[in-house]
Amino acid sequence: MAKITRQIGIRAPAERVFSIVTNPENWPRFVSGLIEVRDMSPGMPAAGGTFTWEYNFMGRRITGRGEVTEYEKNRKCALALTGDFSMKETYEFIERPEGTELNVELDYEPPAEKKWQEISGTGGEVLDRVNDLEAGMILEKIRILSEEKALKA
C-alpha cells in the first residue's frame, strides 16, 4: 500500500474549509479528474453515507463506490473508495489563530501491474508521481476556494 501525506495552511475558519471539503457538489471543483459523484445516500456526507464516483485518470474513465468512514464535524472526514483503485482519503482540520491547517493522508493500493497498464498505458511508478502531484493541486484548490469570500460553502 502506498501513502501520500500533505498539509496546507488556509486563511479561513475550519468550519468553512470543512463545509467546502465535505460537500460532494464541490468535489469536482477541486479534484481535477473527478467527472461526477452520483447515487448519494440520504444524509451525505454523514458517516456511513455512500456514493458512486466517476473519474478520468490519464484519459481513461474509471468508476467505483465510496463510503464516508469517519465524520467529525469541523475536525475530520475520511472516505473509502473502491473500484479499479482502492483508496482511503483522510482529511483533518485543525483550527489555528491564522486560519485552518488542513492535513490530508491518501492510502491507496495500486492495481495489479497488468491492470494498471490497461488503465494508464504506463508503468506503475507513474501512479505514485501523478497521485503526489494531484494531492498538491487538490490542497491548493481547496485553499483558493476556502479563501474566496464570494463562494457559497
KAFENSUL-V494127 format. One record per pair of residues at least 6 apart in sequence whose C-alpha atoms are under 6 Angstrom apart, sorted by the first residue. I is the first residue (numbers start at 0). GAP is how many residues later the second one is. D is the distance in whole Angstrom. If there is no record, write none. Layout:
# KAFENSUL-V494127
i	gap	d
I	GAP	D
I	GAP	D
This chain:
# KAFENSUL-V494127
i	gap	d
0	107	6
0	108	5
1	105	6
1	106	5
2	103	6
2	104	5
3	101	6
3	102	5
4	99	6
4	100	4
5	97	6
5	98	5
6	95	5
6	96	4
7	93	6
7	94	5
8	91	6
8	92	5
9	89	6
9	90	5
9	133	5
10	88	4
11	87	5
11	135	6
12	86	5
12	87	6
13	60	6
13	81	6
13	86	5
14	59	5
16	129	6
17	56	5
18	134	6
19	133	5
27	6	5
29	108	5
29	111	5
30	107	6
32	22	5
32	23	5
33	21	4
34	19	5
34	20	5
35	17	6
35	18	5
36	15	6
36	16	5
37	13	6
37	14	5
38	12	5
38	13	6
39	10	6
39	11	4
40	8	6
40	9	5
46	21	5
46	22	5
46	23	5
46	24	5
47	20	5
47	21	6
48	18	6
48	19	5
49	16	5
49	17	4
50	14	6
50	15	5
51	12	6
51	13	4
52	10	6
52	11	5
53	8	6
53	9	4
54	6	6
54	7	5
63	18	5
63	19	4
64	16	6
64	17	5
65	14	6
65	15	4
66	12	6
66	13	5
67	10	6
67	11	5
68	9	5
68	10	5
69	7	5
69	8	5
70	6	5
74	17	6
74	18	5
75	15	6
75	16	4
75	17	6
76	13	6
76	14	5
77	11	5
77	12	4
78	9	6
78	10	5
79	7	6
79	8	4
80	6	5
85	22	6
85	23	5
86	20	6
86	21	4
87	18	6
87	19	5
88	16	6
88	17	5
89	14	6
89	15	5
90	12	6
90	13	5
91	10	6
91	11	5
92	8	6
92	9	5
93	6	6
93	7	5
